[in-house]
Amino acid sequence: MGDLFGPGGLIGGECATCGRRHFPGSIRCPWCGSDAVSTVTLSTGGTLWAWTAVNSAAPGYEGPVPYGFGVVELPEDGLRVVTRLSESDPAALRQGMAMRFTTVAVTDATTTWCFEPA
């Protein structure tokens, strides 16, 4: 369970014992501790729960700033994920806004996941 995302969405885990999903994926369920975990691709649609803009680059970060950062709720999976957002203007976002999974190039050599307004 090393990959965080693929072309179809975020890669998480689903527990056969308690039925709950988690992200990032792991070999043990963070909810009940079972090792009966399978790899799943999480839903690609969600709603914006919280957001901000990052205006200063962290040490070692080589991508563009500003960029959006927030929490997107994935109701089909019962999760909220901390994620990069494609929209960097906080005024253009609102609580409950429909969001969808996508990927974004951070540098020529680095791609990451993010959510964008749907």
ABEGO torsion letter per residue (X at the ends): XABABBAAEBBBBBBAAAGBBBOBBBABBAAAGBABBBBBBBBABBBBABBBBBABBBBGBABBOBBBBBBBBBAAAGBBBBBBBABABAAABBBGBBBBBBBBBABAABBBBBBBBX
